[in-house]
Amino acid sequence: MLLRKTALVLALATAALLASTATATAAPADPSPATAAPTVAAAAANPVIVVGGLSGIAVAYEPIAARLRADGYRTFIYQLPGLGLGDIPTSARAFATYVNQVRASTGAATVDVVAHSEGGLVARYYLKRLGGTATVGRYVSLGSPQYGTYVANILAFLGLGSCAGIVACQQMTIGSAFLADLNAGDDTPGAVRYTTIRTLQDELVRPTGNAAVNDGATNVLIQAYCPLRVVGHLGLVLDGTTYTIVRGALVDGPVRPNCIAL
């Protein structure tokens, strides 16, 4: 019995961490931009939507939103419905509504997306299956399990069933029906510029190569440029070096991370 309870605690802790940030509710009716006085260049750029992951709240994304604001971007933070625990395609449909609200409130034809963890799958499903390529200019994912993660399979290994009933966790397991559908055909449809960013120290996306996509995306491994940089899964939304890669992707620049950025 004690072993069983210990396994349950480990399972729930894993599920809570899986995607490492998260979101709380569906898109608000009147999205409020986290914006400061924009520079001329950023004011003319697409609004940026920061998409959260599983089991986190919007405030977890304030660090990266603050950096974007400081660079003059009109920045919004999107919280996944129901803490991101439910069906990913359902979350993607809610995200589609949110994108349209941001476009209406800003007058922008297209937006850019910076998505962490599960949020990268939500946004990519929107692009690939819901016609989102017409409304997104750039897609940047941070530690998203594009091809699944063994961490999502650990509950079954512990004998506690398939992700303890958490649908999104089930869908992020390697070989899931959801991922088979998402990754069938072109990984990078439309004229969207795709960038993925991953780190060797990602404790939740294993193997870390599963955070990359095919078909012409720019896939950036932080340690390929900055071998001494240590960045964990949550750290991807806090780390200065990671942000320099994001900033370059939003202006279609070359991959030139600042390895000592704070």
Protein Blocks (a to p, Z undefined) as FASTA:
>chain_A
ZZmmmmmmmmmmmmmmnoopacfbdcdfbdcdddddddfklmmmccddddddehiafklm
mmmmmmmmmnopacdddddehhlmacfklmmmmmmmmmmmmmmmnopabdcdddehjlmm
mmmmmmmmnopmmmcfbdcdehiafkopfklmmmmmnonaghhhpaklmmmpghiaklmm
mmgcjfbgcjbdcdddddfklmkbccfklmpceehiacddfklmmmmbccdfklmmmpmk
lmmmmmmmmnopacdddfkbZZ
